């Protein structure tokens, strides 16, 4: 197995889990420039479903937005990505060396697949390039900017998200089976004004409605509830993880899924109750409950 394949395998093992974001960032920052460029070529060369391509483009656009200077001035459809180094002491002005490269990503006209070309940088006479080395600082996991949109679980009326009308949804807690009628499940009403309701709202908004991307996915979940209910995925997968693939599916409808427990997040999912799709909060697994009842926050999320 080549070095690049080894890097890719290790990075994939650290992906998809927010708790491993920092170790993945450490590994990425330890890869030299040449290997990082080859890794980019390897990743871009893969085939992706439409949704995956949209996610990739979104990430690239976010990077460009943070660094407008990386955008080509000719307005063409060629995306360039170069390995930058930052210098902590001063802003030395240097001419590009022969080792400096630019990765050019474009569609191969013959196959329609992304083609990646690595070429040396060039500059016209008198043009100078500012080259900075990377500062020696503690790596920080990538995060999204906080959302400026005031979307909250507390809202019980119709909302507009991404210029689309989003109907409200009834929220309940799952309490357990009715011992007088073992064919019937007990669902408790969600009361936003209660102490528990306020804590649930605060935690839910922080985990699932704190960024623009999460708000958009939440809007889709509510608008497309008739289809999303069949995905058998909790809100964490459909909003935070942005995944409705089989890896997030589970038939568990009586207790929080293991991923939400591990991430210390509320576990809620769409369920059909008496002919109505509702958002249902699920309690922690029985073995995780210790002398708490349904009125305690510790009954619904691990601490």
C-alpha positions, 0 to 999 in steps of 0.5 A: 500500500502506497503512502497516499493510500495509507494516509487516505485509509487513516483519514477515512477511519477518523472521518464521520465522527465529530469526536475524532475531528481534532485527531484527523486535523492533526494528521492532515497538518502532519502531511507534507505538501507533496503528499497532501497534493497527491491525496487531494488528487486521489480523493477528487478522482473518486466517483460521488453521488449528486448529494456528495458532490453538492457537499464537496462544492459547498466546502470548497466555496466556504474555503474560497469565501474565507480566502477570496484571493484564491479565486481566478480572476478570469471568471472561468470554471476552473477551480485551483487549489494550492498548498499554502504555507504561512510565515509567522514572522513578517510578510516576506515577498518572494518570487515563486520557485520551481517547486511551487505548484498549483492543482487544477481541477477540471472536467475531462471532456472525454469522460466527464470525470474530474481531471486533476493536473499539477502544474508549476506556478508562473508569474508575469514580469514584475509580479511578486507572490507573497509566501508565508510559512504555516505558524506553529500553533495548536490545531483547531477542528474546523467549525461552521460559523454560527447561524444568524437565523433565529430558528428554534425548537420552541417555535410552534408556528409556521416558519420560513427557512431558505425561502420555503414554508416549513409547517410546525410539528408536534413534539412528544416524549416517549415514556414506555409501554402502558402496563394496563395495555401492553399494545399501547405506548405512552407518549408525554406532551412536550411543554416548552414552558416547563423546566425540562422543556427549556433545557431540551430546547437549549440543548437541541438548538445548540446541537442541531440549529446553531449553524446555517447548514443545520438550520437548512437541513432541519427545514428540509426534514420538516418539509419532507417529513412524509419521505424522511420518516422512511429513512429510519434515521434520527435528527442527529444523522439527518441534520447534524451528520447530513446523512440518510444512508443505511449506516444511520438507519436503525429500527430503534424507536424506544431508546436513544441510538448508541451514536447519540449516547456517545456524542451526548446529544438528544436522540429524536426521530420522526414517528407515526403516532395515531396517523400523525407524524410527530417528533419523538424524543427517546430516553437513554438506554435502560443501562444508562439510567441511574436513579433518574426519572423522565423529568430529569435531563439526565433521562434524555441525554448522557452527561 
